């Protein structure tokens, strides 16, 4: 009987040999892969220390640990109706602040400073009302690791507001005596906060200080008259300032004006003349009439605050009853709130000017009715004067004008002005 080889036994032997070969190949492949991974890891067992352990197996890599610095920001994220002053606070514990950025929705940043020890940040000024702000802060711990925090909040919407009416006008050219004068629509009980929110600068630089007249007027000026050609800029940052409890400013504006030539005119009530001095030279001497003995003219330094080619003057408005009511006073320039003017006079004889004082306290210059004759002294002075020019009255038998009666703070000593 012929026996054939059992093909299955042969196949089985061959299969066992194939599996052993396959195991050896897999082991070699795994070893090669391990070598590749170790090489990419940067040094195999050397990096891991004894036994080839990785840093994580030995207790963790300190370079990947979280920063110990903790950033705290007040108010909380998403807060509404946040006060505009005193509420924003940024601080760091177990580290130092390195970056703090606070900006409104338009990207305008709030200036502030980080404390010398890095523990806190404070804004330099108040925040605007009804405004959303984003805060981004970073602190670094002793190992140089950073921690950051971001929040958003919105300031309160005020129910009661105030603004400041200012003079001179933006873009104007004025005389050397022109102060910056701001009249507020509400009485101010927190003058420090309001004054801090107003900055007046000049080129060339000069010290400028503010002075309060009552609780609703703040004027700024240098110690002496402005230098001719000075550029003055006023920054009104009143939006969000709490001027009195529950009453907030709503004004943010920049105003600039220029000081023109230097013109100072001196009225001598006794000599009945006015000398007009331009840039140190007397360019004209005009005959005048000042206040009568019973209605004398104030002495002192006065600033032209308004000009009218023709205006009405009624004695009843300044305490003189029905003594006069002239509907067409020509070339009138206001010197005081109480009614002192330099103006044209067409109703007095020409011989009056330079010889008699007959007015109700104003300084009168000869003029023609209707203000149409440019050759008249009043017309000449009107045409050669601008808002902010100085008119000094001396030798009148009256007291010195009060500093707050018009734009006349020059009648206050500098030491008192800055007190």
C-alpha positions, 0 to 999 in steps of 0.5 A: 500500500503506498502511503502519501506524505501527510501534507497537513503535517508538513504545513504545520511544521512550516507554520510553526517555523513561520510564527517563530520568525514572525516574533523575531521580526516583530521584536526587531521592529519594536526595538527599532521604533523604540530607538527612534522614539528615544532619539527624538526624545533627546537622549534615551536613558541619559535624560531620564536618569537611572533606569531610563526613567522620564522626568515625569516618572521622577516627580514632574518637570517644574518648567511645566508647572502652573504659575503661582501668581494670582491676578485679582480684578475688581469689579467682577466679570460682566458687572454693570452700573460700576462707579466711575471712580474707585471701583476698578482695582487690579492686584497680584499675589505671589507674583508681580504685575507686568502688564495691565491694559484697560480699554473701552469698546473703541480701543481707547486705553485708560492710562494707569500705573503699576506700583513699584512692587508690582502688587497693584495697578491704579488708573490715573483718572476716572472712567467714562460713564455708560461705557464698556471696558475690557481689562487684561492683566498679566502677573509673573511669579518668582520663577518667571511663569505668567498668569493672566486674567481678562474681564469686561464690565460696564460703568453706570448710566448717570441720571443727573449730569452737568457740563461746563460752558467755556471761553474762549472759543475753539480755534479763536485768536484772543488777547494776552489777558484772556483766561480760560473760564469755565462755568458749570451748569450745576454747583460743584461740591467735589472741586478737586475731582473736577479740577483734576479732570481739566488740563490746560497746557501752553506752548511755549510752556508756562505754569498755569493754575486754576482758581474757583470763584464760588462753586460753579466757576473755574478760571485758569491763567498764568502768573502774568499775561500770556506771551504773544503767539502762545498756543493754549490747549484745554482738555475737558475730561469731565465725562464720568466725574462726580461733581456733586453726589449723584451728578456726573459730568458728560463732557469730553472735549479738547479746545485750542486757541492762540494768543495774538499780539500784545495790546494793553490800553491804559485809561487815566480817568483823571487825565481823561485819556486812553493810551493804546500800547501794542507790543510795547509801543504806544500806537494811539492816545485817545480822548475819553470820558469816564464815570461822573463823580457820582457814578465813577469807573472801577479801577483795575485790570479788565479784559474785553469779553464781548464786542457789539458793533451796536447794542442796547444799554438800559440803566434798569438792568444795572441798577440805574432805574430809568436814567437811560435806555439807549437802543443803539450804542455803537462799538461797545466792548464789555469789561465787566459782568456788572455792565462796565463797557468801553463804547462809542458815544454820539450823544455827548458834545465833542468837547466832552471827550478829554475834558469831562467825566460824565458817564455812568461808569463806562469809558466813552469814546467819541462816535457817530450814530449807527457806527458807520463812521470809521474815522471816529475814535470809538470805531478805530479802537473797536477795529483794533481790539480783540476779545481778550485785550486788556484795558487798565483803568487808573486814577478813578475815585472808585474801588478796584474791580473784583476779580470775578466781575468779568474775566478779571482775575488779574486783579488777584495776587498770584499767591492768593490765586494759587492758594 
